[in-house]
Amino acid sequence: MQLLSIFRKRDVNINAAVAGRNGSIKFHCWNSVYDTISEQEAKEIRQKMGPEKEIIEVKTYRLETLLDKFLPINQSIDFFNIDAEGCDLEVLQSNNWSKYRPRLVVFEDHNNNIDEIMISQEVLFMKSVGYKLRSWNIISLIFILQEETA
């Protein structure tokens, strides 16, 4: 956070996790790309990498809450990139899709079977809020707002 504050002065940097509720949660840390708030993910990572280096309590906010507080009024959003290590659906569901509708949304799915991806909870949710899967790039699913495809 200190380095972000120095080198990214125009950014809004928030030391918290995005989750389905405002509150707090355990953050499982290996100091790697595998750090997560998901208990299920943590269990699987523990089997591969051993125990966490630390588990800390972090604040959580719904995505809608953060956007309500920090997004300037009338500011449109072009792009959401979600990388939430097993919590992508929870993050997606925490947005107010009636109010905040980016043109593009990208998130990860480590499944390599497109038939399974197409019926995943995340894909079905995105369809339900008006997005269409436009591209699949190894692990990244790229969705476009339906109005953009018309």
VMD Tcl script that builds the backbone (N, CA, C; Angstrom):
set m [mol new atoms 450]
animate dup $m
set s [atomselect $m all]
$s set {name element resname resid chain x y z} {
  {N N MET 1 A 0.819 -1.192 0.000}
  {CA C MET 1 A 0.000 0.000 0.000}
  {C C MET 1 A 0.863 1.257 0.000}
  {N N GLN 2 A 1.986 1.196 0.730}
  {CA C GLN 2 A 2.856 2.376 0.767}
  {C C GLN 2 A 3.417 2.675 -0.618}
  {N N LEU 3 A 3.866 1.637 -1.330}
  {CA C LEU 3 A 4.411 1.836 -2.665}
  {C C LEU 3 A 3.334 2.302 -3.648}
  {N N LEU 4 A 2.138 1.751 -3.526}
  {CA C LEU 4 A 1.054 2.213 -4.388}
  {C C LEU 4 A 0.772 3.688 -4.159}
  {N N SER 5 A 0.775 4.091 -2.915}
  {CA C SER 5 A 0.529 5.498 -2.591}
  {C C SER 5 A 1.610 6.411 -3.166}
  {N N ILE 6 A 2.829 5.902 -3.261}
  {CA C ILE 6 A 3.934 6.696 -3.804}
  {C C ILE 6 A 3.885 6.737 -5.334}
  {N N PHE 7 A 3.724 5.563 -5.951}
  {CA C PHE 7 A 3.864 5.476 -7.395}
  {C C PHE 7 A 2.552 5.583 -8.176}
  {N N ARG 8 A 1.422 5.458 -7.512}
  {CA C ARG 8 A 0.123 5.531 -8.182}
  {C C ARG 8 A -0.740 6.574 -7.481}
  {N N LYS 9 A -0.280 7.797 -7.482}
  {CA C LYS 9 A -0.901 8.866 -6.705}
  {C C LYS 9 A -2.345 9.157 -7.114}
  {N N ARG 10 A -2.710 8.935 -8.366}
  {CA C ARG 10 A -4.070 9.229 -8.817}
  {C C ARG 10 A -5.038 8.081 -8.520}
  {N N ASP 11 A -4.524 6.926 -8.141}
  {CA C ASP 11 A -5.374 5.765 -7.867}
  {C C ASP 11 A -6.021 5.863 -6.496}
  {N N VAL 12 A -7.137 5.183 -6.353}
  {CA C VAL 12 A -7.753 4.979 -5.049}
  {C C VAL 12 A -7.328 3.578 -4.612}
  {N N ASN 13 A -6.530 3.495 -3.567}
  {CA C ASN 13 A -6.032 2.212 -3.078}
  {C C ASN 13 A -6.751 1.859 -1.783}
  {N N ILE 14 A -7.339 0.671 -1.749}
  {CA C ILE 14 A -8.146 0.245 -0.619}
  {C C ILE 14 A -7.568 -1.054 -0.078}
  {N N ASN 15 A -7.200 -1.046 1.162}
  {CA C ASN 15 A -6.617 -2.234 1.794}
  {C C ASN 15 A -7.743 -3.067 2.399}
  {N N ALA 16 A -8.423 -3.826 1.531}
  {CA C ALA 16 A -9.570 -4.634 1.944}
  {C C ALA 16 A -9.831 -5.691 0.877}
  {N N ALA 17 A -10.744 -6.594 1.177}
  {CA C ALA 17 A -11.160 -7.614 0.222}
  {C C ALA 17 A -12.576 -7.305 -0.258}
  {N N VAL 18 A -12.849 -7.655 -1.494}
  {CA C VAL 18 A -14.208 -7.549 -2.006}
  {C C VAL 18 A -14.881 -8.891 -1.754}
  {N N ALA 19 A -16.055 -8.842 -1.138}
  {CA C ALA 19 A -16.771 -10.064 -0.772}
  {C C ALA 19 A -18.270 -9.823 -0.879}
  {N N GLY 20 A -19.021 -10.811 -0.500}
  {CA C GLY 20 A -20.470 -10.734 -0.591}
  {C C GLY 20 A -21.124 -9.891 0.481}
  {N N ARG 21 A -20.343 -9.472 1.474}
  {CA C ARG 21 A -20.915 -8.668 2.558}
  {C C ARG 21 A -19.856 -7.711 3.088}
  {N N ASN 22 A -20.329 -6.633 3.665}
  {CA C ASN 22 A -19.434 -5.709 4.353}
  {C C ASN 22 A -19.166 -6.284 5.730}
  {N N GLY 23 A -17.920 -6.329 6.140}
  {CA C GLY 23 A -17.570 -6.891 7.445}
  {C C GLY 23 A -16.090 -7.193 7.518}
  {N N SER 24 A -15.769 -8.423 7.870}
  {CA C SER 24 A -14.369 -8.859 7.888}
  {C C SER 24 A -14.319 -10.359 7.646}
  {N N ILE 25 A -13.125 -10.839 7.286}
  {CA C ILE 25 A -12.944 -12.247 6.945}
  {C C ILE 25 A -11.486 -12.627 7.121}
  {N N LYS 26 A -11.203 -13.911 7.212}
  {CA C LYS 26 A -9.823 -14.398 7.299}
  {C C LYS 26 A -9.204 -14.410 5.908}
  {N N PHE 27 A -8.005 -13.856 5.818}
  {CA C PHE 27 A -7.240 -13.820 4.576}
  {C C PHE 27 A -6.064 -14.771 4.743}
  {N N HIS 28 A -6.032 -15.827 3.935}
  {CA C HIS 28 A -5.001 -16.863 4.013}
  {C C HIS 28 A -3.835 -16.461 3.122}
  {N N CYS 29 A -2.649 -16.280 3.729}
  {CA C CYS 29 A -1.494 -15.719 3.016}
  {C C CYS 29 A -0.332 -16.702 2.920}
  {N N TRP 30 A 0.078 -16.945 1.690}
  {CA C TRP 30 A 1.322 -17.662 1.405}
  {C C TRP 30 A 2.327 -16.685 0.801}
  {N N ASN 31 A 1.933 -15.418 0.704}
  {CA C ASN 31 A 2.712 -14.380 0.021}
  {C C ASN 31 A 3.001 -14.793 -1.421}
  {N N SER 32 A 1.933 -15.202 -2.091}
  {CA C SER 32 A 2.027 -15.670 -3.472}
  {C C SER 32 A 0.738 -15.308 -4.200}
  {N N VAL 33 A 0.630 -15.748 -5.442}
  {CA C VAL 33 A -0.584 -15.508 -6.213}
  {C C VAL 33 A -1.758 -16.325 -5.688}
  {N N TYR 34 A -1.518 -17.203 -4.747}
  {CA C TYR 34 A -2.568 -18.068 -4.223}
  {C C TYR 34 A -3.267 -17.517 -2.987}
  {N N ASP 35 A -2.882 -16.374 -2.482}
  {CA C ASP 35 A -3.528 -15.801 -1.301}
  {C C ASP 35 A -5.031 -15.681 -1.554}
  {N N THR 36 A -5.841 -16.010 -0.546}
  {CA C THR 36 A -7.281 -16.075 -0.765}
  {C C THR 36 A -8.077 -15.863 0.516}
  {N N ILE 37 A -9.340 -15.468 0.341}
  {CA C ILE 37 A -10.275 -15.433 1.464}
  {C C ILE 37 A -11.193 -16.656 1.434}
  {N N SER 38 A -11.081 -17.475 0.419}
  {CA C SER 38 A -11.918 -18.661 0.285}
  {C C SER 38 A -11.371 -19.807 1.142}
  {N N GLU 39 A -12.184 -20.283 2.071}
  {CA C GLU 39 A -11.773 -21.409 2.919}
  {C C GLU 39 A -11.513 -22.653 2.071}
  {N N GLN 40 A -12.357 -22.896 1.068}
  {CA C GLN 40 A -12.186 -24.068 0.194}
  {C C GLN 40 A -10.886 -23.969 -0.598}
  {N N GLU 41 A -10.624 -22.801 -1.180}
  {CA C GLU 41 A -9.367 -22.601 -1.921}
  {C C GLU 41 A -8.169 -22.777 -0.995}
  {N N ALA 42 A -8.263 -22.226 0.211}
  {CA C ALA 42 A -7.158 -22.331 1.176}
  {C C ALA 42 A -6.863 -23.790 1.498}
  {N N LYS 43 A -7.900 -24.580 1.647}
  {CA C LYS 43 A -7.719 -26.014 1.936}
  {C C LYS 43 A -6.963 -26.699 0.793}
  {N N GLU 44 A -7.335 -26.399 -0.446}
  {CA C GLU 44 A -6.678 -26.998 -1.608}
  {C C GLU 44 A -5.236 -26.506 -1.750}
  {N N ILE 45 A -5.005 -25.240 -1.497}
  {CA C ILE 45 A -3.659 -24.677 -1.613}
  {C C ILE 45 A -2.743 -25.254 -0.531}
  {N N ARG 46 A -3.281 -25.425 0.667}
  {CA C ARG 46 A -2.516 -26.026 1.769}
  {C C ARG 46 A -1.970 -27.392 1.368}
  {N N GLN 47 A -2.761 -28.169 0.647}
  {CA C GLN 47 A -2.330 -29.500 0.206}
  {C C GLN 47 A -1.151 -29.421 -0.761}
  {N N LYS 48 A -1.092 -28.370 -1.570}
  {CA C LYS 48 A -0.011 -28.196 -2.549}
  {C C LYS 48 A 1.216 -27.505 -1.958}
  {N N MET 49 A 0.975 -26.472 -1.130}
  {CA C MET 49 A 2.064 -25.589 -0.723}
  {C C MET 49 A 2.400 -25.638 0.758}
  {N N GLY 50 A 1.619 -26.396 1.521}
  {CA C GLY 50 A 1.849 -26.415 2.953}
  {C C GLY 50 A 1.052 -25.319 3.632}
  {N N PRO 51 A 1.257 -25.166 4.936}
  {CA C PRO 51 A 0.448 -24.199 5.690}
  {C C PRO 51 A 0.740 -22.752 5.291}
  {N N GLU 52 A -0.248 -21.906 5.547}
  {CA C GLU 52 A -0.108 -20.486 5.276}
  {C C GLU 52 A 1.039 -19.907 6.089}
  {N N LYS 53 A 1.647 -18.841 5.566}
  {CA C LYS 53 A 2.643 -18.103 6.342}
  {C C LYS 53 A 1.954 -17.318 7.437}
  {N N GLU 54 A 0.730 -16.855 7.125}
  {CA C GLU 54 A -0.070 -16.164 8.135}
  {C C GLU 54 A -1.531 -16.135 7.697}
  {N N ILE 55 A -2.384 -15.975 8.669}
  {CA C ILE 55 A -3.812 -15.756 8.423}
  {C C ILE 55 A -4.160 -14.461 9.141}
  {N N ILE 56 A -4.663 -13.499 8.393}
  {CA C ILE 56 A -4.982 -12.205 9.003}
  {C C ILE 56 A -6.457 -11.872 8.775}
  {N N GLU 57 A -6.987 -11.078 9.642}
  {CA C GLU 57 A -8.364 -10.600 9.515}
  {C C GLU 57 A -8.333 -9.331 8.666}
  {N N VAL 58 A -9.142 -9.307 7.605}
  {CA C VAL 58 A -9.201 -8.126 6.743}
  {C C VAL 58 A -10.637 -7.636 6.640}
  {N N LYS 59 A -10.780 -6.346 6.386}
  {CA C LYS 59 A -12.099 -5.776 6.148}
  {C C LYS 59 A -12.605 -6.272 4.801}
  {N N THR 60 A -13.915 -6.427 4.698}
  {CA C THR 60 A -14.535 -6.789 3.426}
  {C C THR 60 A -15.600 -5.759 3.073}
  {N N TYR 61 A -15.733 -5.546 1.780}
  {CA C TYR 61 A -16.759 -4.650 1.255}
  {C C TYR 61 A -17.371 -5.278 0.016}
  {N N ARG 62 A -18.650 -5.063 -0.153}
  {CA C ARG 62 A -19.287 -5.433 -1.404}
  {C C ARG 62 A -18.737 -4.497 -2.493}
  {N N LEU 63 A -18.643 -4.987 -3.712}
  {CA C LEU 63 A -18.176 -4.156 -4.817}
  {C C LEU 63 A -19.069 -2.922 -4.968}
  {N N GLU 64 A -20.364 -3.110 -4.846}
  {CA C GLU 64 A -21.307 -1.994 -4.925}
  {C C GLU 64 A -20.984 -0.913 -3.895}
  {N N THR 65 A -20.629 -1.315 -2.683}
  {CA C THR 65 A -20.302 -0.362 -1.617}
  {C C THR 65 A -19.090 0.476 -1.997}
  {N N LEU 66 A -18.061 -0.171 -2.521}
  {CA C LEU 66 A -16.847 0.547 -2.913}
  {C C LEU 66 A -17.117 1.494 -4.079}
  {N N LEU 67 A -17.877 1.042 -5.053}
  {CA C LEU 67 A -18.190 1.906 -6.191}
  {C C LEU 67 A -19.053 3.086 -5.761}
  {N N ASP 68 A -20.023 2.833 -4.880}
  {CA C ASP 68 A -20.846 3.935 -4.364}
  {C C ASP 68 A -19.982 4.989 -3.678}
  {N N LYS 69 A -18.978 4.537 -2.957}
  {CA C LYS 69 A -18.158 5.465 -2.174}
  {C C LYS 69 A -17.076 6.164 -3.004}
  {N N PHE 70 A -16.453 5.462 -3.935}
  {CA C PHE 70 A -15.259 6.006 -4.577}
  {C C PHE 70 A -15.403 6.368 -6.055}
  {N N LEU 71 A -16.393 5.841 -6.751}
  {CA C LEU 71 A -16.539 6.163 -8.168}
  {C C LEU 71 A -17.170 7.541 -8.310}
  {N N PRO 72 A -16.526 8.438 -9.046}
  {CA C PRO 72 A -17.115 9.770 -9.234}
  {C C PRO 72 A -18.501 9.680 -9.888}
  {N N ILE 73 A -19.381 10.583 -9.514}
  {CA C ILE 73 A -20.736 10.624 -10.063}
  {C C ILE 73 A -20.659 10.764 -11.582}
  {N N ASN 74 A -21.491 10.000 -12.275}
  {CA C ASN 74 A -21.585 9.988 -13.742}
  {C C ASN 74 A -20.351 9.425 -14.434}
  {N N GLN 75 A -19.457 8.814 -13.690}
  {CA C GLN 75 A -18.277 8.174 -14.298}
  {C C GLN 75 A -18.684 6.806 -14.829}
  {N N SER 76 A -18.488 6.567 -16.107}
  {CA C SER 76 A -18.793 5.248 -16.666}
  {C C SER 76 A -17.619 4.309 -16.396}
  {N N ILE 77 A -17.895 3.026 -16.467}
  {CA C ILE 77 A -16.861 2.008 -16.263}
  {C C ILE 77 A -16.742 1.216 -17.553}
  {N N ASP 78 A -15.547 1.173 -18.111}
  {CA C ASP 78 A -15.332 0.413 -19.337}
  {C C ASP 78 A -14.991 -1.043 -19.062}
  {N N PHE 79 A -14.274 -1.311 -17.950}
  {CA C PHE 79 A -13.648 -2.619 -17.805}
  {C C PHE 79 A -13.547 -3.031 -16.347}
  {N N PHE 80 A -14.062 -4.219 -16.025}
  {CA C PHE 80 A -13.824 -4.875 -14.734}
  {C C PHE 80 A -12.898 -6.040 -14.996}
  {N N ASN 81 A -11.832 -6.162 -14.217}
  {CA C ASN 81 A -10.981 -7.347 -14.254}
  {C C ASN 81 A -10.988 -7.939 -12.851}
  {N N ILE 82 A -11.570 -9.109 -12.709}
  {CA C ILE 82 A -11.733 -9.729 -11.403}
  {C C ILE 82 A -10.803 -10.937 -11.314}
  {N N ASP 83 A -9.963 -10.949 -10.299}
  {CA C ASP 83 A -9.049 -12.064 -10.039}
  {C C ASP 83 A -9.119 -12.334 -8.549}
  {N N ALA 84 A -10.068 -13.175 -8.152}
  {CA C ALA 84 A -10.409 -13.296 -6.737}
  {C C ALA 84 A -10.170 -14.694 -6.167}
  {N N GLU 85 A -9.312 -15.466 -6.790}
  {CA C GLU 85 A -8.890 -16.773 -6.261}
  {C C GLU 85 A -10.010 -17.559 -5.583}
  {N N GLY 86 A -10.963 -17.992 -6.390}
  {CA C GLY 86 A -12.032 -18.840 -5.879}
  {C C GLY 86 A -13.250 -18.091 -5.391}
  {N N CYS 87 A -13.216 -16.775 -5.432}
  {CA C CYS 87 A -14.346 -15.970 -4.943}
  {C C CYS 87 A -14.952 -15.113 -6.048}
  {N N ASP 88 A -14.684 -15.453 -7.293}
  {CA C ASP 88 A -15.138 -14.624 -8.414}
  {C C ASP 88 A -16.655 -14.451 -8.423}
  {N N LEU 89 A -17.394 -15.544 -8.214}
  {CA C LEU 89 A -18.853 -15.444 -8.215}
  {C C LEU 89 A -19.332 -14.520 -7.099}
  {N N GLU 90 A -18.749 -14.636 -5.932}
  {CA C GLU 90 A -19.123 -13.779 -4.804}
  {C C GLU 90 A -18.865 -12.307 -5.132}
  {N N VAL 91 A -17.733 -12.027 -5.760}
  {CA C VAL 91 A -17.420 -10.647 -6.154}
  {C C VAL 91 A -18.429 -10.165 -7.196}
  {N N LEU 92 A -18.688 -10.984 -8.201}
  {CA C LEU 92 A -19.657 -10.609 -9.237}
  {C C LEU 92 A -21.027 -10.317 -8.631}
  {N N GLN 93 A -21.455 -11.152 -7.722}
  {CA C GLN 93 A -22.775 -10.990 -7.109}
  {C C GLN 93 A -22.836 -9.783 -6.178}
  {N N SER 94 A -21.688 -9.271 -5.760}
  {CA C SER 94 A -21.685 -8.133 -4.837}
  {C C SER 94 A -21.814 -6.789 -5.554}
  {N N ASN 95 A -21.859 -6.799 -6.875}
  {CA C ASN 95 A -22.057 -5.563 -7.629}
  {C C ASN 95 A -23.544 -5.285 -7.805}
  {N N ASN 96 A -23.888 -4.025 -7.985}
  {CA C ASN 96 A -25.238 -3.627 -8.359}
  {C C ASN 96 A -25.237 -3.485 -9.881}
  {N N TRP 97 A -25.671 -4.543 -10.581}
  {CA C TRP 97 A -25.581 -4.579 -12.041}
  {C C TRP 97 A -26.593 -3.658 -12.706}
  {N N SER 98 A -27.578 -3.193 -11.969}
  {CA C SER 98 A -28.508 -2.195 -12.527}
  {C C SER 98 A -27.841 -0.827 -12.581}
  {N N LYS 99 A -26.936 -0.587 -11.650}
  {CA C LYS 99 A -26.286 0.717 -11.515}
  {C C LYS 99 A -24.910 0.759 -12.192}
  {N N TYR 100 A -24.130 -0.290 -12.035}
  {CA C TYR 100 A -22.748 -0.323 -12.549}
  {C C TYR 100 A -22.631 -1.412 -13.609}
  {N N ARG 101 A -22.520 -0.969 -14.880}
  {CA C ARG 101 A -22.523 -1.892 -16.016}
  {C C ARG 101 A -21.327 -1.618 -16.930}
  {N N PRO 102 A -20.171 -2.165 -16.608}
  {CA C PRO 102 A -19.021 -1.956 -17.493}
  {C C PRO 102 A -19.245 -2.618 -18.856}
  {N N ARG 103 A -18.579 -2.090 -19.862}
  {CA C ARG 103 A -18.665 -2.683 -21.209}
  {C C ARG 103 A -18.107 -4.093 -21.222}
  {N N LEU 104 A -16.955 -4.288 -20.570}
  {CA C LEU 104 A -16.277 -5.586 -20.566}
  {C C LEU 104 A -16.036 -6.053 -19.144}
  {N N VAL 105 A -16.168 -7.361 -18.929}
  {CA C VAL 105 A -15.876 -7.974 -17.641}
  {C C VAL 105 A -15.023 -9.207 -17.911}
  {N N VAL 106 A -13.913 -9.311 -17.187}
  {CA C VAL 106 A -13.017 -10.460 -17.328}
  {C C VAL 106 A -12.809 -11.089 -15.958}
  {N N PHE 107 A -12.879 -12.414 -15.922}
  {CA C PHE 107 A -12.510 -13.138 -14.705}
  {C C PHE 107 A -11.952 -14.496 -15.101}
  {N N GLU 108 A -11.337 -15.163 -14.149}
  {CA C GLU 108 A -10.656 -16.429 -14.420}
  {C C GLU 108 A -11.549 -17.636 -14.161}
  {N N ASP 109 A -11.342 -18.657 -14.973}
  {CA C ASP 109 A -11.914 -19.984 -14.735}
  {C C ASP 109 A -10.833 -20.975 -15.155}
  {N N HIS 110 A -10.350 -21.735 -14.197}
  {CA C HIS 110 A -9.233 -22.643 -14.466}
  {C C HIS 110 A -9.676 -23.975 -15.075}
  {N N ASN 111 A -10.945 -24.123 -15.322}
  {CA C ASN 111 A -11.462 -25.316 -15.987}
  {C C ASN 111 A -11.066 -25.240 -17.457}
  {N N ASN 112 A -10.650 -26.348 -18.052}
  {CA C ASN 112 A -10.274 -26.305 -19.465}
  {C C ASN 112 A -11.314 -26.980 -20.367}
  {N N ASN 113 A -12.492 -27.245 -19.819}
  {CA C ASN 113 A -13.563 -27.861 -20.587}
  {C C ASN 113 A -14.626 -26.802 -20.869}
  {N N ILE 114 A -14.712 -26.370 -22.119}
  {CA C ILE 114 A -15.620 -25.275 -22.470}
  {C C ILE 114 A -17.071 -25.639 -22.203}
  {N N ASP 115 A -17.442 -26.912 -22.350}
  {CA C ASP 115 A -18.822 -27.312 -22.065}
  {C C ASP 115 A -19.161 -27.084 -20.593}
  {N N GLU 116 A -18.232 -27.380 -19.703}
  {CA C GLU 116 A -18.446 -27.147 -18.274}
  {C C GLU 116 A -18.420 -25.660 -17.943}
  {N N ILE 117 A -17.544 -24.930 -18.590}
  {CA C ILE 117 A -17.470 -23.484 -18.372}
  {C C ILE 117 A -18.802 -22.836 -18.738}
  {N N MET 118 A -19.397 -23.247 -19.845}
  {CA C MET 118 A -20.623 -22.620 -20.330}
  {C C MET 118 A -21.812 -22.813 -19.386}
  {N N ILE 119 A -21.741 -23.817 -18.499}
  {CA C ILE 119 A -22.833 -24.024 -17.541}
  {C C ILE 119 A -22.391 -23.726 -16.101}
  {N N SER 120 A -21.244 -23.067 -15.974}
  {CA C SER 120 A -20.753 -22.720 -14.633}
  {C C SER 120 A -21.642 -21.646 -14.021}
  {N N GLN 121 A -21.639 -21.562 -12.706}
  {CA C GLN 121 A -22.442 -20.558 -12.006}
  {C C GLN 121 A -22.062 -19.147 -12.434}
  {N N GLU 122 A -20.769 -18.904 -12.641}
  {CA C GLU 122 A -20.300 -17.578 -13.021}
  {C C GLU 122 A -20.839 -17.168 -14.394}
  {N N VAL 123 A -20.748 -18.079 -15.363}
  {CA C VAL 123 A -21.225 -17.771 -16.719}
  {C C VAL 123 A -22.741 -17.576 -16.716}
  {N N LEU 124 A -23.454 -18.445 -16.029}
  {CA C LEU 124 A -24.912 -18.308 -15.958}
  {C C LEU 124 A -25.306 -16.998 -15.268}
  {N N PHE 125 A -24.549 -16.615 -14.241}
  {CA C PHE 125 A -24.830 -15.342 -13.577}
  {C C PHE 125 A -24.610 -14.180 -14.540}
  {N N MET 126 A -23.497 -14.172 -15.248}
  {CA C MET 126 A -23.213 -13.075 -16.171}
  {C C MET 126 A -24.289 -12.972 -17.250}
  {N N LYS 127 A -24.758 -14.095 -17.744}
  {CA C LYS 127 A -25.855 -14.070 -18.719}
  {C C LYS 127 A -27.102 -13.452 -18.093}
  {N N SER 128 A -27.357 -13.778 -16.833}
  {CA C SER 128 A -28.570 -13.284 -16.168}
  {C C SER 128 A -28.557 -11.768 -15.969}
  {N N VAL 129 A -27.368 -11.159 -15.964}
  {CA C VAL 129 A -27.285 -9.700 -15.795}
  {C C VAL 129 A -26.991 -8.985 -17.120}
  {N N GLY 130 A -27.146 -9.728 -18.232}
  {CA C GLY 130 A -27.089 -9.079 -19.539}
  {C C GLY 130 A -25.741 -9.070 -20.234}
  {N N TYR 131 A -24.892 -10.050 -19.944}
  {CA C TYR 131 A -23.586 -10.129 -20.592}
  {C C TYR 131 A -23.473 -11.413 -21.403}
  {N N LYS 132 A -22.646 -11.341 -22.435}
  {CA C LYS 132 A -22.431 -12.472 -23.328}
  {C C LYS 132 A -20.950 -12.829 -23.326}
  {N N LEU 133 A -20.643 -14.122 -23.235}
  {CA C LEU 133 A -19.253 -14.562 -23.320}
  {C C LEU 133 A -18.755 -14.292 -24.728}
  {N N ARG 134 A -17.742 -13.432 -24.825}
  {CA C ARG 134 A -17.228 -13.032 -26.123}
  {C C ARG 134 A -15.987 -13.824 -26.499}
  {N N SER 135 A -15.160 -14.148 -25.477}
  {CA C SER 135 A -13.905 -14.834 -25.778}
  {C C SER 135 A -13.440 -15.622 -24.555}
  {N N TRP 136 A -12.639 -16.613 -24.820}
  {CA C TRP 136 A -12.066 -17.458 -23.787}
  {C C TRP 136 A -10.587 -17.591 -24.117}
  {N N ASN 137 A -9.728 -17.144 -23.215}
  {CA C ASN 137 A -8.296 -17.132 -23.465}
  {C C ASN 137 A -7.588 -17.906 -22.356}
  {N N ILE 138 A -7.409 -19.170 -22.548}
  {CA C ILE 138 A -6.789 -20.107 -21.609}
  {C C ILE 138 A -7.563 -20.137 -20.294}
  {N N ILE 139 A -7.376 -19.136 -19.405}
  {CA C ILE 139 A -8.131 -19.130 -18.156}
  {C C ILE 139 A -9.006 -17.892 -18.011}
  {N N SER 140 A -8.905 -16.956 -18.913}
  {CA C SER 140 A -9.685 -15.721 -18.803}
  {C C SER 140 A -10.945 -15.792 -19.646}
  {N N LEU 141 A -12.077 -15.524 -19.001}
  {CA C LEU 141 A -13.355 -15.428 -19.699}
  {C C LEU 141 A -13.650 -13.953 -19.899}
  {N N ILE 142 A -13.935 -13.564 -21.135}
  {CA C ILE 142 A -14.145 -12.161 -21.471}
  {C C ILE 142 A -15.596 -11.982 -21.889}
  {N N PHE 143 A -16.319 -11.164 -21.112}
  {CA C PHE 143 A -17.735 -10.912 -21.351}
  {C C PHE 143 A -17.925 -9.496 -21.859}
  {N N ILE 144 A -18.897 -9.342 -22.736}
  {CA C ILE 144 A -19.260 -8.028 -23.251}
  {C C ILE 144 A -20.736 -7.766 -22.937}
  {N N LEU 145 A -21.042 -6.543 -22.636}
  {CA C LEU 145 A -22.408 -6.126 -22.369}
  {C C LEU 145 A -23.264 -6.422 -23.600}
  {N N GLN 146 A -24.417 -7.047 -23.422}
  {CA C GLN 146 A -25.278 -7.440 -24.548}
  {C C GLN 146 A -25.573 -6.282 -25.490}
  {N N GLU 147 A -25.828 -5.084 -24.947}
  {CA C GLU 147 A -26.136 -3.940 -25.809}
  {C C GLU 147 A -24.996 -3.641 -26.777}
  {N N GLU 148 A -23.771 -4.014 -26.380}
  {CA C GLU 148 A -22.598 -3.751 -27.229}
  {C C GLU 148 A -22.565 -4.701 -28.429}
  {N N THR 149 A -23.240 -5.838 -28.337}
  {CA C THR 149 A -23.200 -6.830 -29.420}
  {C C THR 149 A -24.325 -6.632 -30.416}
  {N N ALA 150 A -25.273 -5.749 -30.113}
  {CA C ALA 150 A -26.434 -5.544 -30.996}
  {C C ALA 150 A -26.063 -4.734 -32.221}
}
mol reanalyze $m
mol bondsrecalc $m
mol representation Tube
mol addrep $m
